[in-house]
Amino acid sequence: MASTGAVRKHLIENTSNFDPRKFLKDSTAAMSDICAARFEAFGSAGNADKIKVSSLDTMSQRYAAGELDANIT
């Protein structure tokens, strides 16, 4: 929604500009702002250093073993 809104706003304000590089720049900025707001709202901001990197092979094995199945209670 943020992306679409930013593109529409840009195109309305700049009716002669149809260069995707211009309106996608605004779209990317809007999406980044939404992500930052949600990270802060849910208490995730500042925790990137706590994320442990896993290889694709490791993640594939975890999915195959059912370790990452959704638990809906």
Secondary structure as GFF3:
##gff-version 3
##sequence-region A 1 73
A	DSSP	alpha_helix	2	13	.	.	.	ID=ss1
A	DSSP	alpha_helix	20	41	.	.	.	ID=ss2
A	DSSP	three_ten_helix	48	50	.	.	.	ID=ss3
A	DSSP	alpha_helix	56	64	.	.	.	ID=ss4
###
